Amino acid sequence: MDVPLRIASVVNAGLWFGAGAFLTAVVGPNFFSPAVTDLVGRQNAGLIAQSVLAKYFVLQLACAALAAALLFAQVRSLRCRHLVVLLGLLGVVALGGAWIQPKLVGLNRQRYASTSQEEKERLGKEFGKWHGVSQAGNLLVLVGSLVHLAVLARGPRRTTPIAS
């Protein structure tokens, strides 16, 4: 494996996993903390969180695509399963950023624009369902990016020649 490609792969994997872990464990929960919601209100906290998540999905998409491209560039050490996993994660990220996240933004705006309490409750339940799907996808990508980083950190496997 070429050293510059390996370094770029490990740095990219570290950034991808680190950004996901930081957003999930630190940044995300703070959007809806009492300190933030008391200051800007729950609706605005949600809109701010969605704005940050839109940029996060761009970062995830870039990291996933770069991870697949870097692995593919290392043809000699290409592991088909590894590439399939990365392409699957890329698909999950693309689906989340292009379809689920905009759906959540729309549902959130409808919910707060509605004047009917029944409609707000219905939209809140639908939002909750899609938010759960989004969280499951985020967890899958977070675990997948950690596995990718661990595989890269382990380094290339050594193969022993068969004695004749």
C-alpha positions in Angstrom: 0.0 0.0 0.0 1.3 3.4 -0.9 2.2 5.4 2.2 0.6 8.7 1.1 -2.7 6.9 0.2 -2.6 5.1 3.5 -2.1 8.3 5.5 -4.9 10.0 3.5 -7.2 7.1 4.2 -6.5 7.0 7.9 -6.9 10.8 8.3 -10.1 10.8 6.3 -11.5 7.9 8.4 -10.5 9.6 11.6 -12.2 12.8 10.5 -15.3 11.0 9.4 -15.7 9.0 12.7 -14.6 11.9 14.9 -17.1 14.3 13.3 -19.9 11.8 13.7 -19.0 11.0 17.3 -18.6 14.7 18.3 -21.9 15.7 16.6 -23.8 12.7 18.1 -22.4 12.8 21.7 -21.7 16.5 22.2 -23.2 18.9 19.7 -26.6 17.3 19.0 -27.8 17.0 22.6 -26.9 20.6 23.3 -29.3 22.0 20.7 -32.2 21.0 22.9 -30.6 21.7 26.3 -32.5 24.1 28.6 -29.8 26.7 28.1 -30.4 26.8 24.3 -34.1 26.3 24.2 -34.6 29.0 26.9 -32.6 31.4 24.8 -33.9 30.7 21.3 -37.0 28.5 21.8 -37.5 24.9 20.8 -38.6 25.6 17.2 -35.5 27.8 16.5 -33.2 25.2 18.2 -34.6 22.6 15.9 -34.1 24.9 12.8 -30.5 25.6 13.9 -29.9 21.8 14.5 -31.2 21.1 11.0 -28.9 23.7 9.5 -25.9 22.1 11.2 -27.0 18.6 10.2 -27.3 19.7 6.5 -23.6 20.7 6.6 -22.7 17.5 8.5 -24.3 15.4 5.8 -22.1 17.1 3.2 -19.1 16.3 5.3 -20.2 12.7 5.7 -20.9 12.4 2.0 -17.4 13.8 1.1 -15.7 11.5 3.7 -17.6 8.4 2.5 -16.9 9.1 -1.2 -13.3 9.8 -0.5 -12.9 6.6 1.6 -14.3 4.5 -1.2 -12.1 6.3 -3.8 -9.0 5.9 -1.7 -9.6 2.2 -1.1 -10.3 1.7 -4.8 -7.0 3.5 -5.6 -5.1 1.0 -3.5 -5.9 -1.8 -6.0 -3.2 -4.2 -4.7 -4.7 -4.3 -1.3 -8.3 -3.9 -2.3 -10.7 -5.8 -0.1 -14.0 -6.3 -1.9 -16.0 -6.6 1.4 -14.5 -3.4 2.7 -15.4 -1.6 -0.5 -18.9 -2.9 -0.4 -19.3 -1.8 3.2 -18.0 1.7 2.2 -20.4 1.9 -0.7 -23.2 0.9 1.5 -22.4 3.6 4.0 -22.1 6.1 1.2 -25.7 5.0 0.1 -27.0 5.5 3.7 -25.4 8.9 3.9 -26.8 10.0 0.6 -30.2 8.7 1.4 -30.1 10.5 4.8 -28.9 13.8 3.4 -30.9 13.9 0.2 -34.2 12.4 1.4 -34.7 11.9 5.1 -33.2 15.2 6.3 -35.2 17.4 3.9 -38.3 15.4 5.0 -37.6 16.2 8.6 -37.1 19.9 7.8 -40.5 19.9 6.0 -42.3 18.1 8.8 -40.8 20.4 11.4 -41.8 23.5 9.6 -45.4 22.2 9.0 -45.7 21.2 12.7 -44.8 24.7 13.9 -46.9 26.4 11.2 -50.0 24.4 12.0 -52.7 26.0 14.2 -54.6 22.8 14.9 -53.4 20.9 18.0 -54.4 17.6 16.4 -52.4 18.4 13.3 -49.4 19.4 15.4 -49.6 16.1 17.3 -49.9 14.1 14.1 -47.0 15.9 12.5 -45.0 15.5 15.7 -45.5 11.7 15.7 -44.5 11.5 12.0 -41.5 13.7 12.7 -40.6 11.4 15.6 -40.8 8.3 13.4 -38.5 9.8 10.7 -36.2 11.2 13.3 -35.8 7.6 14.7 -35.0 6.4 11.2 -32.4 9.2 10.8 -30.9 8.3 14.2 -30.7 4.6 13.3 -28.9 5.6 10.0 -26.5 7.9 11.9 -25.7 5.0 14.3 -25.1 2.7 11.4 -22.7 5.2 9.7 -21.0 5.9 13.0 -20.3 2.2 13.7 -19.4 1.7 10.0 -16.9 4.5 10.0 -15.4 3.2 13.3 -15.0 -0.2 11.7 -13.4 1.4 8.6 -11.0 3.3 10.8 -10.1 0.1 12.8 -9.5 -1.8 9.6 -7.2 0.9 8.3 -5.4 1.2 11.7 -4.7 -2.5 11.7 -2.8 -2.1 8.5 -2.5 -4.4 5.5 -2.6 -8.1 6.1 0.5 -10.0 5.5 0.2 -13.0 3.3 2.7 -15.8 3.5 3.8 -17.5 0.3 2.9 -21.2 -0.1 6.0 -23.3 0.2 6.5 -25.6 -2.8 
